[in-house]
Amino acid sequence: MRNPVLPVSDPPLSGENDTSDGKGVDDRLFKGSAMTKRGAYAALSYMACAVMLVLFNKAALSSYQFPCVNVITLFQMVSSTFFLYSLRRKKIISFAAADSFSGSASAFVPLKTLFHTLPLSISYLMYMLASMASVRGVNVPMYTTLRRTTVAFTMVIEYMLTGQRYTRSIIGSVGVIIFGAFFAGARDLSFDFYGYAIVFLANITTAVYLATIARIGKSSGLNSFGLMWCNGIICGPILMIWTFMSGDLEKTISFPYLFSPGFLVVLLCSCVLAFFLNYSIFLNTTLNSALTQTICGNMKDLFTVGLGWMVFGGLPFDLMNVIGQFLGFLGSGLYAYYKIIGK
């Protein structure tokens, strides 16, 4: 019996309100729309989780000066795996796209399927590490500005891996986003070459990760929860060994605020939000597309920039930056419009 509370990235049943593109007529936002209601809900959920997670990660790394990015990533991964294990054991969720609970509770995912998702897990690990490291190097407003260029990398990677092509309207809206990003950062007085390089590295790994989700996620027979489980099972031990060899675990034990109530609350919220963020990323990418997921990341930047300015500061008011931010949001809005109307 399908669970109506926890949606997964299952394809619609064959013959059920089918159209030529495989999306049910009754599930669309409106007649002629290229986006479904579930796709819209997934996009909104991602944007809400992403805004809060960036701020909590920034608080842990900057406000509390926690020195170990990899340890936070490890905590998030272990927490997500534990959540999935508990939900699967209680049969609240399933890992298979068919929503079947007939498999062995101890196996969860067949070994063959686990190996099939290995490229996805490796790209996920690189994405997590690069994204966490990129938050520290630059201030929040400029971080979100530079991250908008991910859309260009995503289009290239999607074309290379899946042959995905886009209309002129979509390409034009992406061009507006990229121009706005460079315009906004043209007079950033806090320029840091290393920090900017890490952000662009995060952009590349994000593009590869999202395109890999779109490709492997649909061929593995797993839903969003199953893909998250495979990521945790494969990447968790690797990251644990890495943090031990690099000395990050020792630094964490000697961290002066390790048992501070405020730091523990920030860390707990970061782990919970990371779980829901990863789930919404899988859901949004499989229901919509990797590019739509990237554009959603741009649209939520309006709130991230505003909250980042108020909470953390780090970037003085500048007219060019404001105009660049506006162009980025305009491009994201145009993409959303063309996506919804199906052009």
N, C-alpha and C positions, 0 to 999 in steps of 0.2 A: 504493500500500500504506500503510495507516494506521500511524503511528508510535506504538508503545506506551509510549515513554519520556517524551515530552513531551505531556501531555494538553492539549487545546484545548476551547473551549466549543462544540463541535459538537452539534447536536441528534441524537437517536438515529435510526437508519435506520428508515424507515417499515416497519411490519409485523414489526419485531424486538422481541418481548416487549412489545408495545404495551399500554397501558391507556388508560382514558378521558382521563387527563391528559397522555398522551404520554410518560410515564416508564416505562422497562422494569421489569417485575416483579422480575427477577433483580438489578437494579441498586440496589434499595432497601436501606436499612440493615436493615429487617426488615419483615415483612408488615404493611401498614397505615401504614407510615411515609410522611410527605410529603417526606422528604429522601433523596436517593440517596447511594451510597457516594462517588461522585466529588464530590458537593456537600459532603459531610462532610470529605473530604480537602482540598478547596479552602479551606474555612473554617479548618481547623487550620493550613494553610500560611500563610494571611493573618495569623493571630494571631501566629505565630512571627516572621514578617518584620516586622510592625508594631512589636512590642515592641523589637526590636533597632534598628530604624531611628530611632525616637523618641530613644533613648538616644544614638546616634551623632550625630544632628543636634544634640541638646542639647549634646553634648561640643564639637562644632565651633563652635557659636554662643556658648556660655557659657564653657566651660572655656578654649578658645583665643581667645575674644573675636573671632571672625571677623566682620567688619562687613557682609558682603554676602550676604544671603539669596538674592537672585536668581541669584548666581553659582553657588551650590551647586545650585540647581534646574536651572540650565543644564548644569552638569557631569553631573548625574543624567540629564537628557534626552539629551544627546549620547552618553553611555555606553550608555544603553538602545538608542538608534537604531543604534549601532555593533554591539552584540551581535546585534540582530535582523538587520542586514544580513549579518553573518558567518554566522549560522545559516541564513539563507535562501539565500545563495549556495552553501553546502555542501549544501543540500537536506535539512537536518536538520528544518526546520520548514516549514510552509506558512502563507500569509496568508489563504487562502480556507477557508470552512467545509467545503468538499468535500475538503480535503486534497489538492488537485491541484497538481502541479508543472509543469503544461504551459504556464503563462503565461511571458511574457518575463521573464528574470531582471533586465533593466535597468529594466523598468516596475514590477514588484512588485505595485502596486495601480493599477487604471485611474483616470484623472483624474476621471471621473464619480463613482466611488465615493469618491474623496478629497474632493470637494466635498460629497458626502452626509454625510460624517462631520465636516464643519466645525463644527456646533454642539457636538459632543462634544469636539473639540479645544479650542475656546474655553473651555468649562466646565472642561476638564482643566487648562488654563493658570491659570485663576483659582483652582481648587482647590489646585494646587501652590503658588502664590505665597502664598495666604492661610494654608495649613497650615504652611508653613515659617516665616512671620512670626509665627504664633501661638505657636510653641514658645518664642520668645525672651521674650515679654512676661510670662509667668507661670511659677511653679515647676511641676515635672513632676506632682506629685500633683494640684494644682488644675487643671492643663491637662487631665488625663485626666477629672477630674470634670466640668468644663464641656463637654468634647467629647461627653459622654454625651447632652446635650440635642439632638445631631444627629438622634437617632431621631425626635423630634417633627417637625422640619423635613422629614425624609425621607418620613414618612407623608403630609404635606400635599402635597409636590411630586409624589410618586407618584400621589396621587389627582388632582391637576391635570393631569398629563401622560398618564397611562395609565388613570385611572379605577379604580385598584386599591383594593379594600376589604378590611378585616380583621375577624376575629371579635372578640367581646367579650373572649375570653381573651387574645388578642394585645394588644388595646388596654389591658387591665388591667395586663399585665406592663410595657408601655411607660410607663404612668402611675407604676408603682412606681420605674422607673429615673429618671424626671424628678424625682419627689419626693425620691429619695435624693440626686440631684445638687445640688439647691438646699439640702437639709438639710446636706449635707457642706460646702458653701461659705458657710453662713450666718455663720460667725465667722472667716472668713479675714482675719487681721490684715494680710496683705500685699496687700490689695485695690488693684488698679490699673485705673482705668476704661479707659484706652487698651488695656491688655493684654487685659482681658475683652472689649472691643468687637471686637478682632481675632479672638479665639477664636470669638465668635458669628458673625462674618463667615465664618470658616473653616467653621463648621457649615452655614451656608446654601449656600456654594459646594460643599461636600461632598455635600449632599442633591441639589442640581441635577445634579452630575456623575454620581452613582450612578443617579439616575432616567434621565438621558440615556443611560447605558450600557445600561440595561434596554430602552430604547425603540429607539435607533439601532443598538445592537449586534446585535439580532435581525433587523433589516431590511436591513442593509448587505451581508450575504453574507460577512462577514469573521469570522474567529475571534479569539481573544484577542490573538494575535501581530499580526494584521493591524490591529486597532484601535490597538494600541500604536504600530505603525509610522506610521499616519496621524497620531497625536498628535505624534510626534516630528518628522515632516516639516513639519507645519503650524506647530507651536508653537516649534520650535527657532529658525528665523530671526527670528520675532517677539521672542523672549526675548533673542536675541543683540543685536538693534538696541536693545532697551530697556536692557540692561545697559551698552552702549556710551554711549548718550545720557545715562544717569543718572550716569556716572562710576564705576560699580562695578568695571569692568575695571581702571581705574587704581588704585583702592583695593586690588584684589586683588594687583596687581603689587607694590605697596609694602607689602603685609602682611608683618610681620616673621617670622612662623612659616610662610610659604608653602612653604618647602622643608624644614621640620622633619619628620623621619621620623614622629614621632607624629601630627602633623596630616595628613600624606599618607596614613597608614594609616587614620585616621578618615574622611578624604574618600573613599578607595577603598572602604572598607566601606559607606559611605553610598550610593555610586553603585551598587554591586552589589546591596545590599538594596533600593534603590529600584526596580531592574529587576524583581526577584522579587516585590516588593510590588505593583507595578502589574499584573503578570501575574496574581497571585492575586486582586486586586480584580476584574479583568475576569472571571476564571473563576468566582469566587464569586457575583458579581452575576448573570451570565448563567445559571449552573446553578441558583442558588437565587432570590434576589431582592435588590433594593436595600435593603430593610429588614433582611433577614438579614445582609447585609454590614455594616450599621450596628450591629446587635446584636453581631456578632462583634468589632467594634471596642470595644464595651463590655466584653465578656468578657475580652479580653486586657488590659484595664486593671488587673486584679488584679496581674499580674506587672509592668506598667509602674509602677504606684504603689509597689510594694515595692522594685523596683530603683532607682526615682527617689529614694526616701527614703534608701536606703543610699548611693548614689553621689553625688547632687547635694544632698540635703537641701532646705532652703528652707521647710519647713512643720513647726512643732512639733506634738507629739502633742496631739490634741484629741478628746474622746469623741464630740462631735457629728460630727466629720469621719469618724471610724471607723464610726459608726452609718450615716451617709449612704453611705459606700463599701459597707457591707454590703448596704444596701437596693438600691443599684445593681446589685451582683452577683446579688442575689436575683432582681431583675426580669429580668436577662439570662438567668439560669438557667431561670426560668419560661417565657420566650419560647422558649428552645431546647427545653424539654420539650414545649410545645404544638406547636412546629414539627415536631419529630420524630414525635410521635404523630398529627399531622395534624389538630389542632383549632384 
